[in-house]
Amino acid sequence: MKVICDGLDLSDAVLKVSKALSVKAANPVLEGIKISAEGETLKLVATDTELTISKTIKADVLMEGETVVVGKYFVDFVKKLEKEQVELSRLYDAQLQIKYSDSESELSVFPADNFPQMETADSENTFILTQGDFKKIVDRTSVSCSTDDSRPILKGCLFEIENNLLTAVALDGFRMSVVKKQVNASGNFKAVIPSRTLQEISRLLEKDDNELKINVSRSGLKVELDNTVIYSRLIEGEFVKYNHILPTKFENVVTVNKESLLNSLERAFIVARNDRYHVIKFEVKEDILTVSAKSEVGFVNENVNVNLEGKDISIAFNGKYILDYLKTVNEDFVKLNLNSPIDPCVLTSVIDDGFVYLVLPVRISG
């Protein structure tokens, strides 16, 4: 293999595919990036067998071939060559020669035959939405995905499509995000997509009206965008019946300016983050919401003007969970829908934006 390419193109491609590199894999080849030179292109692929990312760039291919270079070293190396023309040559099975300017270096490689084949998801089902809408859905659901390996199904987000209505759901046992959005879909279907996959796709997108087409098969998801292909396995299993969790009636509704509440919470969280559960207490009396937090660091007590429909109520939350919601909504006012200090709180915008966020309270004494 012998190929010449632009250093900036190479660096961009390597950084994109490196997001799928496996760390401390049982099979060392999974820590590598496969490089394939064919025709007038150079293709780079990385995979941990769950997530696969490939990127194709233009190149002057002098000799076709392929090899697998150790990923973490290759990433660090090519970042320093963005202003150079780079020549890559596989001298023999154990080395990749890299020439740039009047210099050259070598990196260790693996045999390409040992690298897993990139799987493809047959387009059994597809749905189309704008890139901006997809990014918004990921931002609003990924915060509620679990990171606990004991319940793998909760490490993903349910995408359920019925009559062109997408319902995206994520929960971790303490909070739940539900987002609804009209899409153009090939039919009715559902899939549990790993949170990591959704975030990697989102990072490749712009917040604009360009269309994004997502292909879903029984076992995998595939997205093609600007010569980049992302393939991911889906999470198998039955997702939680989320409709049974959402309350339908509320005794108390607190309407508050989002920015005022966000600023107050961020100050209270400076104190609360030293507490194990990041506890912040809300006490609503008439049209005043008192936000308070205390820890060994100190004490915060602030009043925020609100509109209360219902009775006075005191309730406490993990402050981070409320902050995560407020940072993802664009409306000026939000609603805290409450029943009692031990029942879930449901947060929504005053104007229906298709986003519902449920948080379990923290029980405190006094």
C-alpha positions as a LaTeX table, in Angstrom:
\begin{tabular}{lrrr}
\hline
Residue & $x$ (\AA) & $y$ (\AA) & $z$ (\AA) \\
\hline
Met1 & 0.00 & 0.00 & 0.00 \\
Lys2 & 1.22 & 3.47 & $-0.88$ \\
Val3 & $-0.92$ & 6.61 & $-0.79$ \\
Ile4 & $-0.55$ & 10.40 & $-0.62$ \\
Cys5 & $-3.21$ & 12.57 & 1.01 \\
Asp6 & $-3.80$ & 15.97 & 2.58 \\
Gly7 & $-2.79$ & 16.11 & 6.24 \\
Leu8 & $-5.86$ & 18.08 & 7.31 \\
Asp9 & $-8.23$ & 15.62 & 5.60 \\
Leu10 & $-6.38$ & 12.71 & 7.18 \\
Ser11 & $-6.45$ & 14.28 & 10.65 \\
Asp12 & $-10.17$ & 15.03 & 10.43 \\
Ala13 & $-10.94$ & 11.46 & 9.32 \\
Val14 & $-8.78$ & 9.87 & 12.01 \\
Leu15 & $-10.35$ & 11.98 & 14.76 \\
Lys16 & $-13.85$ & 11.05 & 13.61 \\
Val17 & $-13.31$ & 7.30 & 13.43 \\
Ser18 & $-11.26$ & 7.21 & 16.64 \\
Lys19 & $-14.50$ & 7.71 & 18.62 \\
Ala20 & $-15.21$ & 4.02 & 17.94 \\
Leu21 & $-11.83$ & 2.73 & 19.10 \\
Ser22 & $-11.91$ & 0.03 & 21.73 \\
Val23 & $-9.91$ & 0.65 & 24.90 \\
Lys24 & $-8.02$ & $-2.28$ & 26.47 \\
Ala25 & $-9.76$ & $-4.77$ & 24.21 \\
Ala26 & $-9.28$ & $-8.51$ & 24.59 \\
Asn27 & $-8.48$ & $-8.49$ & 20.87 \\
Pro28 & $-5.65$ & $-5.94$ & 20.31 \\
Val29 & $-6.66$ & $-5.34$ & 16.69 \\
Leu30 & $-9.78$ & $-3.52$ & 17.99 \\
Glu31 & $-7.43$ & $-0.83$ & 19.30 \\
Gly32 & $-6.40$ & $-0.16$ & 15.70 \\
Ile33 & $-7.65$ & 1.91 & 12.78 \\
Lys34 & $-7.97$ & 0.06 & 9.49 \\
Ile35 & $-6.60$ & 1.97 & 6.49 \\
Ser36 & $-7.66$ & 0.89 & 2.98 \\
Ala37 & $-6.36$ & 2.50 & $-0.22$ \\
Glu38 & $-8.41$ & 1.79 & $-3.33$ \\
Gly39 & $-9.17$ & 3.69 & $-6.54$ \\
Glu40 & $-8.87$ & 7.39 & $-5.66$ \\
Thr41 & $-9.81$ & 7.15 & $-2.00$ \\
Leu42 & $-8.43$ & 6.31 & 1.41 \\
Lys43 & $-10.91$ & 4.71 & 3.82 \\
Leu44 & $-10.39$ & 4.64 & 7.59 \\
Val45 & $-12.42$ & 2.42 & 9.93 \\
Ala46 & $-12.50$ & 1.87 & 13.69 \\
Thr47 & $-14.77$ & $-0.42$ & 15.71 \\
Asp48 & $-15.27$ & $-1.88$ & 19.16 \\
Thr49 & $-17.77$ & $-4.37$ & 17.58 \\
Glu50 & $-20.69$ & $-2.42$ & 19.07 \\
Leu51 & $-20.03$ & 0.89 & 17.30 \\
Thr52 & $-18.28$ & 1.23 & 13.93 \\
Ile53 & $-17.31$ & 4.50 & 12.25 \\
Ser54 & $-15.76$ & 4.82 & 8.80 \\
Lys55 & $-14.61$ & 7.89 & 6.87 \\
Thr56 & $-13.51$ & 8.11 & 3.24 \\
Ile57 & $-11.26$ & 10.88 & 1.91 \\
Lys58 & $-9.74$ & 11.68 & $-1.48$ \\
Ala59 & $-6.19$ & 10.47 & $-2.01$ \\
Asp60 & $-3.56$ & 9.79 & $-4.66$ \\
Val61 & $-3.32$ & 6.00 & $-4.50$ \\
Leu62 & 0.01 & 4.81 & $-5.87$ \\
Met63 & $-0.46$ & 1.23 & $-4.69$ \\
Glu64 & $-3.69$ & $-0.27$ & $-3.40$ \\
Gly65 & $-3.70$ & $-2.19$ & $-0.14$ \\
Glu66 & $-4.74$ & $-2.13$ & 3.50 \\
Thr67 & $-3.36$ & $-2.38$ & 7.00 \\
Val68 & $-4.34$ & $-1.66$ & 10.62 \\
Val69 & $-2.33$ & 0.90 & 12.58 \\
Val70 & $-2.37$ & 1.26 & 16.38 \\
Gly71 & $-5.11$ & 3.83 & 16.92 \\
Lys72 & $-4.07$ & 5.97 & 19.87 \\
Tyr73 & $-0.60$ & 6.61 & 18.47 \\
Phe74 & $-1.88$ & 7.29 & 14.96 \\
Val75 & $-4.42$ & 9.81 & 16.30 \\
Asp76 & $-1.79$ & 11.74 & 18.23 \\
Phe77 & 0.67 & 11.61 & 15.35 \\
Val78 & $-1.55$ & 12.84 & 12.50 \\
Lys79 & $-2.86$ & 15.76 & 14.59 \\
Lys80 & 0.65 & 17.21 & 14.20 \\
Leu81 & 0.59 & 16.85 & 10.40 \\
Glu82 & $-2.46$ & 18.95 & 9.47 \\
Lys83 & $-0.38$ & 21.38 & 7.37 \\
Glu84 & 1.53 & 18.68 & 5.49 \\
Gln85 & 1.13 & 16.42 & 2.51 \\
Val86 & 1.33 & 12.93 & 3.99 \\
Glu87 & 2.53 & 9.76 & 2.34 \\
Leu88 & 1.53 & 6.45 & 3.95 \\
Ser89 & 3.29 & 3.25 & 2.95 \\
Arg90 & 3.06 & $-0.24$ & 4.36 \\
Leu91 & 6.63 & $-1.51$ & 4.18 \\
Tyr92 & 5.85 & $-4.92$ & 5.59 \\
Asp93 & 3.34 & $-6.42$ & 8.02 \\
Ala94 & 4.92 & $-4.88$ & 11.11 \\
Gln95 & 5.31 & $-1.20$ & 10.13 \\
Leu96 & 3.53 & 1.73 & 8.52 \\
Gln97 & 5.87 & 4.35 & 7.10 \\
Ile98 & 4.70 & 7.98 & 7.34 \\
Lys99 & 6.50 & 10.59 & 5.21 \\
Tyr100 & 5.94 & 14.35 & 5.53 \\
Ser101 & 8.10 & 17.29 & 4.41 \\
Asp102 & 11.65 & 15.94 & 4.53 \\
Ser103 & 10.92 & 13.63 & 7.45 \\
Glu104 & 9.64 & 10.11 & 7.98 \\
Ser105 & 8.41 & 7.96 & 10.86 \\
Glu106 & 7.12 & 4.44 & 11.38 \\
Leu107 & 4.27 & 3.00 & 13.45 \\
Ser108 & 3.44 & $-0.61$ & 14.28 \\
Val109 & 0.58 & $-2.29$ & 12.45 \\
Phe110 & $-1.64$ & $-5.38$ & 12.65 \\
Pro111 & $-2.56$ & $-7.65$ & 9.71 \\
Ala112 & $-5.71$ & $-6.31$ & 8.05 \\
Asp113 & $-7.19$ & $-9.81$ & 7.80 \\
Asn114 & $-7.65$ & $-9.84$ & 11.59 \\
Phe115 & $-9.84$ & $-6.73$ & 11.56 \\
Pro116 & $-13.63$ & $-7.33$ & 11.84 \\
Gln117 & $-15.70$ & $-6.76$ & 8.74 \\
Met118 & $-17.90$ & $-3.68$ & 8.88 \\
Glu119 & $-21.50$ & $-4.78$ & 9.23 \\
Thr120 & $-24.30$ & $-3.19$ & 7.28 \\
Ala121 & $-27.86$ & $-2.59$ & 8.36 \\
Asp122 & $-30.36$ & $-3.51$ & 5.67 \\
Ser123 & $-32.85$ & $-0.68$ & 5.31 \\
Glu124 & $-35.82$ & $-2.56$ & 6.72 \\
Asn125 & $-37.03$ & 0.66 & 8.29 \\
Thr126 & $-36.06$ & 4.29 & 7.81 \\
Phe127 & $-37.02$ & 7.65 & 9.21 \\
Ile128 & $-36.06$ & 11.17 & 8.16 \\
Leu129 & $-35.88$ & 14.35 & 10.21 \\
Thr130 & $-33.77$ & 17.48 & 10.20 \\
Gln131 & $-30.29$ & 17.42 & 11.69 \\
Gly132 & $-31.28$ & 20.18 & 14.09 \\
Asp133 & $-34.28$ & 18.20 & 15.38 \\
Phe134 & $-32.15$ & 15.08 & 15.82 \\
Lys135 & $-29.56$ & 16.99 & 17.85 \\
Lys136 & $-32.30$ & 18.43 & 20.04 \\
Ile137 & $-33.78$ & 14.98 & 20.67 \\
Val138 & $-30.37$ & 13.58 & 21.62 \\
Asp139 & $-29.61$ & 16.53 & 23.93 \\
Arg140 & $-32.91$ & 16.05 & 25.73 \\
Thr141 & $-32.80$ & 12.28 & 26.12 \\
Ser142 & $-29.12$ & 11.39 & 26.56 \\
Val143 & $-28.98$ & 13.06 & 30.01 \\
Ser144 & $-31.53$ & 10.52 & 31.26 \\
Cys145 & $-29.79$ & 7.41 & 29.92 \\
Ser146 & $-28.28$ & 5.16 & 32.55 \\
Thr147 & $-24.55$ & 4.49 & 32.84 \\
Asp148 & $-25.09$ & 1.40 & 34.99 \\
Asp149 & $-24.05$ & $-1.86$ & 33.33 \\
Ser150 & $-26.46$ & $-3.87$ & 35.52 \\
Arg151 & $-29.42$ & $-2.82$ & 33.31 \\
Pro152 & $-28.05$ & $-2.56$ & 29.75 \\
Ile153 & $-31.45$ & $-1.71$ & 28.25 \\
Leu154 & $-31.43$ & 1.61 & 30.14 \\
Lys155 & $-28.08$ & 2.60 & 28.59 \\
Gly156 & $-30.02$ & 3.26 & 25.41 \\
Cys157 & $-32.87$ & 5.42 & 24.22 \\
Leu158 & $-36.11$ & 3.95 & 22.91 \\
Phe159 & $-37.05$ & 5.28 & 19.47 \\
Glu160 & $-40.67$ & 4.31 & 18.83 \\
Ile161 & $-42.36$ & 5.38 & 15.61 \\
Glu162 & $-46.08$ & 5.11 & 15.00 \\
Asn163 & $-47.93$ & 6.89 & 12.19 \\
Asn164 & $-44.89$ & 9.15 & 11.55 \\
Leu165 & $-44.76$ & 10.25 & 15.19 \\
Leu166 & $-41.42$ & 9.56 & 16.86 \\
Thr167 & $-41.44$ & 9.08 & 20.63 \\
Ala168 & $-37.94$ & 9.01 & 22.13 \\
Val169 & $-37.67$ & 7.82 & 25.75 \\
Ala170 & $-34.75$ & 7.49 & 28.16 \\
Leu171 & $-34.69$ & 6.82 & 31.90 \\
Asp172 & $-32.17$ & 5.83 & 34.55 \\
Gly173 & $-34.37$ & 5.07 & 37.56 \\
Phe174 & $-34.23$ & 8.63 & 38.91 \\
Arg175 & $-35.52$ & 10.66 & 35.96 \\
Met176 & $-37.08$ & 10.18 & 32.55 \\
Ser177 & $-37.10$ & 12.16 & 29.30 \\
Val178 & $-39.89$ & 11.78 & 26.74 \\
Val179 & $-39.63$ & 13.66 & 23.43 \\
Lys180 & $-42.21$ & 13.54 & 20.64 \\
Lys181 & $-41.53$ & 14.71 & 17.08 \\
Gln182 & $-43.17$ & 14.28 & 13.69 \\
Val183 & $-40.89$ & 12.50 & 11.21 \\
Asn184 & $-41.12$ & 10.95 & 7.76 \\
Ala185 & $-40.97$ & 7.20 & 8.41 \\
Ser186 & $-41.24$ & 4.07 & 6.25 \\
Gly187 & $-43.60$ & 2.43 & 8.76 \\
Asn188 & $-44.19$ & 1.68 & 12.43 \\
Phe189 & $-41.26$ & 0.24 & 14.39 \\
Lys190 & $-39.18$ & 0.67 & 17.51 \\
Ala191 & $-35.54$ & 0.24 & 18.47 \\
Val192 & $-33.38$ & 0.85 & 21.54 \\
Ile193 & $-30.32$ & 2.80 & 20.38 \\
Pro194 & $-27.21$ & 3.07 & 22.60 \\
Ser195 & $-26.78$ & 6.56 & 24.05 \\
Arg196 & $-23.16$ & 6.56 & 22.92 \\
Thr197 & $-24.22$ & 6.01 & 19.31 \\
Leu198 & $-26.74$ & 8.84 & 19.41 \\
Gln199 & $-24.17$ & 11.23 & 20.82 \\
Glu200 & $-21.55$ & 10.33 & 18.22 \\
Ile201 & $-24.05$ & 10.89 & 15.41 \\
Ser202 & $-25.08$ & 14.19 & 16.98 \\
Arg203 & $-21.48$ & 15.41 & 17.10 \\
Leu204 & $-21.22$ & 15.04 & 13.32 \\
Leu205 & $-24.27$ & 17.17 & 12.65 \\
Glu206 & $-25.00$ & 20.85 & 12.28 \\
Lys207 & $-27.97$ & 22.57 & 13.89 \\
Asp208 & $-29.72$ & 23.18 & 10.59 \\
Asp209 & $-32.56$ & 22.04 & 8.36 \\
Asn210 & $-30.55$ & 19.54 & 6.33 \\
Glu211 & $-32.22$ & 16.15 & 6.26 \\
Leu212 & $-30.85$ & 13.17 & 8.16 \\
Lys213 & $-31.88$ & 9.67 & 7.09 \\
Ile214 & $-31.53$ & 6.86 & 9.63 \\
Asn215 & $-31.71$ & 3.20 & 8.56 \\
Val216 & $-32.77$ & 0.62 & 11.14 \\
Ser217 & $-32.70$ & $-3.16$ & 10.83 \\
Arg218 & $-33.48$ & $-5.81$ & 13.43 \\
Ser219 & $-29.96$ & $-5.75$ & 14.78 \\
Gly220 & $-28.39$ & $-2.45$ & 13.79 \\
Leu221 & $-28.57$ & 1.20 & 12.86 \\
Lys222 & $-26.78$ & 2.88 & 9.98 \\
Val223 & $-26.27$ & 6.56 & 9.16 \\
Glu224 & $-24.36$ & 7.96 & 6.17 \\
Leu225 & $-23.26$ & 11.59 & 6.21 \\
Asp226 & $-20.57$ & 13.44 & 4.24 \\
Asn227 & $-18.52$ & 10.32 & 3.40 \\
Thr228 & $-18.82$ & 9.19 & 7.02 \\
Val229 & $-20.71$ & 6.02 & 7.92 \\
Ile230 & $-21.78$ & 5.11 & 11.45 \\
Tyr231 & $-23.02$ & 1.60 & 12.17 \\
Ser232 & $-24.18$ & 0.53 & 15.61 \\
Arg233 & $-25.71$ & $-2.54$ & 17.15 \\
Leu234 & $-29.04$ & $-2.03$ & 18.87 \\
Ile235 & $-29.68$ & $-2.97$ & 22.49 \\
Glu236 & $-31.78$ & $-6.10$ & 22.74 \\
Gly237 & $-34.53$ & $-6.57$ & 25.29 \\
Glu238 & $-37.88$ & $-5.14$ & 26.35 \\
Phe239 & $-37.85$ & $-1.46$ & 27.26 \\
Val240 & $-39.64$ & $-0.14$ & 30.34 \\
Lys241 & $-43.35$ & 0.61 & 29.88 \\
Tyr242 & $-42.86$ & 4.33 & 30.27 \\
Asn243 & $-46.51$ & 5.32 & 29.86 \\
His244 & $-47.30$ & 3.77 & 33.25 \\
Ile245 & $-44.77$ & 6.05 & 34.96 \\
Leu246 & $-46.04$ & 9.45 & 33.82 \\
Pro247 & $-48.73$ & 10.99 & 36.08 \\
Thr248 & $-51.74$ & 12.40 & 34.27 \\
Lys249 & $-53.15$ & 14.75 & 36.96 \\
Phe250 & $-51.46$ & 17.31 & 39.21 \\
Glu251 & $-52.65$ & 19.14 & 42.29 \\
Asn252 & $-50.02$ & 21.88 & 42.05 \\
Val253 & $-48.60$ & 23.70 & 39.03 \\
Val254 & $-45.72$ & 26.15 & 39.48 \\
Thr255 & $-44.92$ & 28.42 & 36.52 \\
Val256 & $-41.53$ & 30.10 & 36.66 \\
Asn257 & $-39.19$ & 32.07 & 34.43 \\
Lys258 & $-36.62$ & 29.57 & 33.20 \\
Glu259 & $-33.64$ & 31.90 & 33.34 \\
Ser260 & $-34.42$ & 33.06 & 36.88 \\
Leu261 & $-34.73$ & 29.50 & 38.14 \\
Leu262 & $-31.63$ & 28.38 & 36.26 \\
Asn263 & $-29.48$ & 31.16 & 37.71 \\
Ser264 & $-30.71$ & 30.49 & 41.24 \\
Leu265 & $-30.15$ & 26.74 & 40.91 \\
Glu266 & $-26.63$ & 27.20 & 39.57 \\
Arg267 & $-25.72$ & 29.27 & 42.63 \\
Ala268 & $-27.34$ & 26.76 & 44.98 \\
Phe269 & $-25.55$ & 23.89 & 43.23 \\
Ile270 & $-22.16$ & 25.38 & 44.12 \\
Val271 & $-23.05$ & 24.43 & 47.68 \\
Ala272 & $-25.12$ & 21.32 & 46.90 \\
Arg273 & $-22.48$ & 19.61 & 44.79 \\
Asn274 & $-20.51$ & 18.92 & 47.99 \\
Asp275 & $-23.47$ & 16.92 & 49.26 \\
Arg276 & $-23.56$ & 13.26 & 48.23 \\
Tyr277 & $-27.00$ & 13.55 & 46.59 \\
His278 & $-26.68$ & 17.21 & 45.46 \\
Val279 & $-29.85$ & 18.03 & 47.38 \\
Ile280 & $-31.61$ & 21.31 & 46.65 \\
Lys281 & $-34.88$ & 22.10 & 48.41 \\
Phe282 & $-37.83$ & 23.87 & 46.78 \\
Glu283 & $-40.38$ & 25.51 & 49.09 \\
Val284 & $-43.37$ & 27.13 & 47.36 \\
Lys285 & $-45.57$ & 29.51 & 49.33 \\
Glu286 & $-48.10$ & 31.57 & 47.41 \\
Asp287 & $-46.09$ & 33.15 & 44.56 \\
Ile288 & $-42.57$ & 32.68 & 45.93 \\
Leu289 & $-40.30$ & 29.69 & 45.33 \\
Thr290 & $-37.50$ & 29.49 & 47.89 \\
Val291 & $-34.47$ & 27.60 & 46.57 \\
Ser292 & $-32.11$ & 26.42 & 49.32 \\
Ala293 & $-29.09$ & 24.18 & 49.71 \\
Lys294 & $-26.63$ & 23.48 & 52.48 \\
Ser295 & $-23.50$ & 21.43 & 52.98 \\
Glu296 & $-20.20$ & 21.73 & 54.81 \\
Val297 & $-19.30$ & 24.39 & 52.25 \\
Gly298 & $-22.07$ & 26.74 & 53.28 \\
Phe299 & $-25.72$ & 27.67 & 52.80 \\
Val300 & $-27.77$ & 29.26 & 50.01 \\
Asn301 & $-31.31$ & 30.58 & 50.35 \\
Glu302 & $-32.89$ & 32.48 & 47.43 \\
Asn303 & $-36.39$ & 33.57 & 46.46 \\
Val304 & $-37.73$ & 33.32 & 42.91 \\
Asn305 & $-41.05$ & 34.78 & 41.78 \\
Val306 & $-43.50$ & 32.17 & 40.47 \\
Asn307 & $-47.17$ & 31.64 & 39.73 \\
Leu308 & $-48.68$ & 28.89 & 41.89 \\
Glu309 & $-51.88$ & 27.07 & 41.02 \\
Gly310 & $-52.69$ & 24.84 & 43.99 \\
Lys311 & $-51.39$ & 24.51 & 47.54 \\
Asp312 & $-48.07$ & 25.42 & 49.17 \\
Ile313 & $-45.55$ & 22.59 & 48.90 \\
Ser314 & $-42.01$ & 21.68 & 49.96 \\
Ile315 & $-40.02$ & 19.20 & 47.91 \\
Ala316 & $-36.34$ & 18.39 & 47.31 \\
Phe317 & $-34.40$ & 17.15 & 44.29 \\
Asn318 & $-30.97$ & 16.22 & 43.09 \\
Gly319 & $-30.13$ & 19.67 & 41.76 \\
Lys320 & $-28.18$ & 18.34 & 38.80 \\
Tyr321 & $-31.30$ & 16.67 & 37.38 \\
Ile322 & $-33.27$ & 19.93 & 37.34 \\
Leu323 & $-30.31$ & 21.83 & 35.86 \\
Asp324 & $-29.99$ & 19.28 & 33.06 \\
Tyr325 & $-33.58$ & 19.96 & 32.05 \\
Leu326 & $-33.38$ & 23.74 & 32.21 \\
Lys327 & $-30.25$ & 23.79 & 30.03 \\
Thr328 & $-32.03$ & 21.98 & 27.19 \\
Val329 & $-35.20$ & 24.07 & 26.88 \\
Asn330 & $-35.49$ & 27.30 & 24.90 \\
Glu331 & $-38.80$ & 28.67 & 26.21 \\
Asp332 & $-38.95$ & 31.63 & 28.59 \\
Phe333 & $-41.22$ & 29.90 & 31.11 \\
Val334 & $-41.44$ & 26.34 & 32.41 \\
Lys335 & $-43.90$ & 24.46 & 34.59 \\
Leu336 & $-43.21$ & 22.25 & 37.59 \\
Asn337 & $-46.19$ & 19.89 & 37.87 \\
Leu338 & $-46.43$ & 18.44 & 41.39 \\
Asn339 & $-48.66$ & 16.34 & 43.62 \\
Ser340 & $-46.80$ & 15.74 & 46.89 \\
Pro341 & $-43.25$ & 15.81 & 48.34 \\
Ile342 & $-42.86$ & 12.10 & 47.58 \\
Asp343 & $-44.42$ & 11.96 & 44.11 \\
Pro344 & $-42.56$ & 12.60 & 40.84 \\
Cys345 & $-42.26$ & 16.13 & 39.48 \\
Val346 & $-43.00$ & 16.56 & 35.78 \\
Leu347 & $-41.35$ & 19.52 & 34.06 \\
Thr348 & $-42.70$ & 20.97 & 30.83 \\
Ser349 & $-42.51$ & 24.20 & 28.87 \\
Val350 & $-45.49$ & 26.54 & 29.02 \\
Ile351 & $-45.74$ & 26.18 & 25.23 \\
Asp352 & $-45.97$ & 22.51 & 24.26 \\
Asp353 & $-42.64$ & 21.60 & 22.65 \\
Gly354 & $-43.10$ & 17.84 & 22.76 \\
Phe355 & $-40.69$ & 17.43 & 25.70 \\
Val356 & $-41.70$ & 15.99 & 29.09 \\
Tyr357 & $-39.14$ & 15.47 & 31.84 \\
Leu358 & $-39.90$ & 13.51 & 35.03 \\
Val359 & $-37.75$ & 13.67 & 38.17 \\
Leu360 & $-38.12$ & 11.68 & 41.38 \\
Pro361 & $-37.81$ & 13.77 & 44.55 \\
Val362 & $-35.29$ & 13.21 & 47.33 \\
Arg363 & $-36.79$ & 12.47 & 50.72 \\
Ile364 & $-35.47$ & 14.74 & 53.45 \\
Ser365 & $-36.36$ & 15.29 & 57.09 \\
Gly366 & $-37.54$ & 18.71 & 58.23 \\
\hline
\end{tabular}
